[in-house]
Amino acid sequence: MKIIKRPVVLAAEEKAEWLEQIRRLGDPEKVFFMDIETTGFNRTYDSVYLTGFLYFEAGQFYLEQHLASDLRDEPEIVEAFCDRLSDAEQVITFNGEMFDFPFMENRHRTLHVTAPWPTYGSCDLLRRYRPYQTLFGWENCRLKTIERSLGVDREDVFTGGELIEVFETYALKQDPELEKVLLLHNYEDILNIPRLLRIDQFISVLHQTPVEQVQVLDRFVDQVRLRIVLEEPLPLSVESDLHYDRKYPDTLHFKTEAFSPVVFLELPVHHQLLYHYLPDPDQYYYLPESDSIIHKSLADTLGAVKKRKATAKTCRIPKESDFLPVRGEQEGLHTFRGEKKEPVVYFEKEEFQHWTEDACAEALTAFFHSLLNIEKRSE
C-alpha cells in the first residue's frame, strides 16, 4: 500500500472560507473529508483499492491517499482507514451514508480486520442537498453536476466506473501514469467537497435570515416580479424555474446574485373569477339566483328572494380580479380558490401589494418561505 500525503495549496481567502464553513460543523482538526474508490458496488464481492482524506493539521490542510498496489493490499487499506478516522469527530462525504461507510464496514467485517471500527458523526452532503435540486436548477445530484453549478473545474475526466479497468491494469503493470490517473480522480472528488459547503451557507441564509422588504414590480400583464430583500447577502448566483408541484400548473422563476441580499421571484398573474370561502356557513343564507350570500341577521331585508342555508361550498364571496398563485394562507390576506377543495390558492394582486407595504418582517419571511416551500425542510 502506498501513502501519498500532500499539502493543499489554497489562496488565503479560500482557506479562510473553508475554515469558517468547517467550524460550523466542529473543531477543524477533528473534521475529515473522505472518499473511496472500489472495484464495484457489491460490498461482499468487490474491493476497495483507494481511500482519500482531507483534514486540517497544524494550520495546514492536507490531502492523504492510500492506494493499493493490488487487491492483496485491501486489508491494509481498511485497517489504515480505521486508524486515520479513529480521532475524527465529524466525517463529511458525498453519498457516504449510502455507499462509502456501508461498503467499508462490510469489508471490515468480511476481511476480519483487527483495528476497531471508528466512531464519528456523519455529514452526507448528497443527502443534505438533494431536497434543493429544483431550487438550484440541477439536472441531477451527481457530484460533477453540482461542481459545475459552482464554477468548479476538474482536470479529471473519468468516472469511478471507468477507473475500475484502469486499476486492474495498474495492479498488473504498476504504471506511474496510471497511478496518476487513479489518484487524480479521488483527489479532485475530495478536494471539491469542502467547496460544496458554500451551498450550506446559501441554504442557511434562506432558512434563517429575515426578509426586510418585499416589493411588487409590474413586469407584464400576465406576470409580476417580486423583489425580496433579505437581511444578509446570499453567497451564490442561482437561477431556476420552480414548479410548485403537480397540483399547481404554474412555474415560479427564482434568481439571486452572489453577495447580494436581493432575491427576484417572477410569478404568473391570472385574471379570473375566484371565490373567498368563509369559515362559518351556519351564519349565512345562499341566494342561488345571484350566486351570493347574505348574513342571517339581514334576512328580513330579502323579501321574496329565494334563499337556502349556505354550505361550505356555497358560503363564498366571488371576485373577478388579478390573482397570484401561492402555496397557502397568510395572515392579513384573503385567500381565493376556484372551488372549495381546489388545492391551488391565490392572493389578489392589489391586496397583496398593499399588504407587503405594511407587513412586519416575520410575516414577510413566512410568506417567502412558504412560496419556496422550504419551511419543512431540514438542513
N, C-alpha and C positions, 0 to 999 in steps of 0.2 A: 504493500500500500504506500502510495506517495502522499505526502502532506505538503500542500502549497499554501503558504501564508503571505499575503501581500497587503501593505497599507493602501487604503483607499484615498486617493488624492482628490480633494474637493476644494472648490472655491470657499473662501471664508463665509460668504453669505449662505451658500447651500449647507455647509456644515452646521452653521447656527440654526438654520431652518430644521434640519434633521433632528438636532438635539432638542429643539423646542417641541417638536411633534412627539419624539420618543419619551420625553419627560411626562407627557400626558398619560403614558402607559406604564411608567415605572422608572426605577433607577436605571439610567442609561447603561451602566456597567452590568446590569442584570437582565437586559433586554437583548434577545438574539433574533436575527432574521435567518430563516432556514429554507432550504430546498433540496430535493433529492432527484437523482436520475436512476431509472430502473430499466430492466430488460423487458418489461411488460406490466400489465395491471393485475396479474394474479398474485396475491400475497403468499400463496403456498408454493407455487412452482417457479415464479420469476424471482429475480435477484436485484439487489441494489448495488450499483457499481460506483456511484459518486454521490457524496454529500457535500453541502456547502453551508457556511455560516458567516454571517456578517455581525460584528459586535464592536463595542466601544471599550477601549482598554488604555489606561494611562494617557488620556487626552487625544487618542487617535482611533479612527475607525480602521478595522482590519477585515479582510475577506479571506477566510480559510477554507480550503477544499481538500477532501480526502478522496483520492482516486485509486480504484483497484487496478492492479496490473492485469489480473484476470479474475474469474469468479471464485478462485480459491481464497482470495483476499476478503470475501464478503463477511465472514465472522469478525475479522479485524475492523472492517468498515463499521459494522453495527456496534461493536464494543467502543470504538472511538466516538461514535455518535452519542452513546450514553455518557461517556466521560465528558465530552465537550458541553453537553447540556445539563450536567449534574448541578451546576451553580445557577442555572437560569431561573428567573422568576417569571418571565414572560417570553414566549416564543411566537414570533409573527411569521405567518406564512401566507401563501396564496393557494387555497384549496388544501391546506394541510390537514384539516379536520376530516375531510372526506377521503384523502389519499395518503399523504406523506406519513402522518402519525400511525394510522391503522396498518399501513404497509410495514413500517419499521417495527412496530410492536409484534406483528406476526412473525417477521424474520427473526426478531429477538428470541421468541419462543421456539420457533422451528429449528434454529441453529444452536439452541441451548447456550446462548451467550451468558457468561457468568456475571458480567457487570450489571448492577441493578438498573432497572428501568428508571429514568429520572422523573421527578415530579415538577410540574411547571404550569403556569397559566397559558392558555392558548388564545391567540387572536388571529382568526382566519379572515383575511381581507376580502376574499371572494364571497364568503358568506355575509360579510358586513356590507358589501357594496351592491350585491345582486338586486336588492329591492329598489335601487335607484337607477337601474339600467335605462328605463324610459326617460327619466328626468335628465340624465346626462346624454341621451341620444346615442348610446352604444348599440351597435347592431348585434353584439353578443357580449358575454362577460369573460372572454378569453383575456389572458394577461397582455398579450401583444395588442389587442384592440384597445384596452384601457390605456396602455402606454402611449399609443398613437394619439389618443384624445388629449393627452397631457403634453404632447410635443416631444416625447422621449424617443430618441433614435437608438437603434440597435445595429451593431456590426454583425451579430449572429443571424444567419438566415435559415437555420434548421429548426424543425420541430423535435420534441422529445422522441416521438416515434421514429423519425428518420435517423436519430443518433444511435438506435439500437444496433443497426448493422455497422455503423462506424465503430462502436465499441467492440463488437465481435472481431472486426478486422484488426483493431488496435491490440486486443488481447493476444492475437497471433503474432503480430509484427512489431509491437511496441514503437510504432512510428511516431516521432515527436510532432509531426504536423497534424496527425490525427488526434494526438493528445491535446493540442491547442484548440482544435475544433470542439472536443468534448468539454474542456474547461471553460471555453468562452460562453457556450450556451448557458451553462449553470451559473457562471459568474454574472452574466447580464440579468438572468432571472432574479438572482438575489439582490444585485445592486439596485435594481429598479423598484423593489418592493418598498423601501423607505420613501421613494419619490411618490408612491401612491398615497402616502399619508396626507398629502395636500387635499385629497378628497375628504378625509376625516374632518379637516378644518372647514371645508365648504359645507359639509352636512351639519357640523356643529353650529355654524352661523345660521343656517336655515332654521334649525330646531330651536335655538336658544336666544337669538338676537331679536329684540322687539322691533316692530315696524313703527317708524316715526311718522310716515305720511303715505297716503295713497291718493294719487291724482288720476282723474279720468280724462284722458286725452282723446278727443274725437279724431278718428282716422278716416274711415269711410262710412257710408250709410249703413253697411252691414257688418261693421267691425269697430271695436273700441280698444284703445290701448290704455293699460293701467301702468302708471309709473309709481313703483313701490320703493320707498326709501327706508333702508334698514339702519340701525344704529351703528353697525360695523360693516366694513367692506368685505366682499367675497373674494377669495383668493384665486378664482379660476374664471376663465371665459367659457360659458356654456350656452349652447343654443339648441333647442329641441322642440318638437311638436308632441304635446302630451294629449293622449286620448283619455278622456275621463274614465270610461270603461265601456263595456258592451252595452250598457243601458243608456249611455249618453252618446249620441251620434257626433257631437261637436268635438273640435280639437282646440286646445289652448296652446298658443305659441309662447315659449319661455326663453328669455335671453338675459345673460349677465355679461358684464365686462370685468376682467381681472382687476382687483384692487379698487373696485368701485362699490359703493353701498346700494346702488340702484339696480332694481330688477324690473324688467319690462315683461308684461303679460298681455298678449293680444287675445281678446275673446270675441266670438261672433255676437252680433246683435240680431234679435228676432223681433220683427213687428207682427204681432198676432193678438188674438183674443185669448186671454188666460183667466184663471179664477183664483181668488184668495179664499181659502176654505176656513170657516170659523169653527172653533172647537166645541161650541155648546148649541147644537141644533135644537135642543129642547126649548130654547128661549125664542125660537123663530117660527114663522109660517113661511111656506114656499108658495109663490104665486106663479103657477105654470104658464099663464098667458104672457107674462112679461119676463119669464125666467129670472125672477128676482126673489128676494126675501124681505120680510118686514118683522121687526121685533113684536112680540106678542102684546107688549104694552101699548102698541099703536094699532092694534087690530080693529078697534072701534071706528077708525077712520076709513076703513076699506069699503064700507057699504056692501054692495052685492058682488064685489070682486071675488072670484073663486080662489080659495086657499086650501092648503092642506099642511099637515105637520111637516116641518123640514126634517130631512135626514142628513146623515153625514155626507152623502153625495150631492145633496141639493142646497145645503147651507153654505152658500158661497157668494162672493161678490165678483161679478165679471168686470174685466177691464181690457180695453184694446190699447196697446202702447208698445214701446220699445223695451225689450227684456234681455237680460244677460243670463245665460245658463250658469248655474253654480252647483255646489255639491250638497248644501244643506242649509238649515236655518241659521239666522244671525239675529241676535237681539237688537231691536231698533229698526228692523227691516221687515216688510211684509213679504212672505213667500207666495209664489204663484205656481200653479200647475195647470195642465190641460185637463186632467182627470184626478179624482181624489187620490187614487193609489198609484198614479204615474210616478216613476222614480225620478224623472227629470224635474229639477226645481229651478225657479227663475227669480231674479230680483228685477224690479222695474228700474230701468237705467237712470231716469231723472231722480227717483227717490234715493237710489244708491249713491249718486253723485253728491247729493246734499248730505247724506249720512257720512260719507268719507271726510267731509269738511269739518264735522263736529265730533266724530268718534274718537274715543281715547285709544292710546297705544295698545292696550290689552285687547280691545275689540278688533282693531285693525290687524293685529298679529294673529288672532284666532281666525279671522277671515282668510288671511294669506295662507295659513297652514291648512285650512280646510280645502282651499282651492287647489293646492298642490298635493293634497291627500298625504301629508307627512306626519300628522299628529299621532298616528297609532304605530308608527314605525320605530323600532328600537335602533339605537346606534350600534 
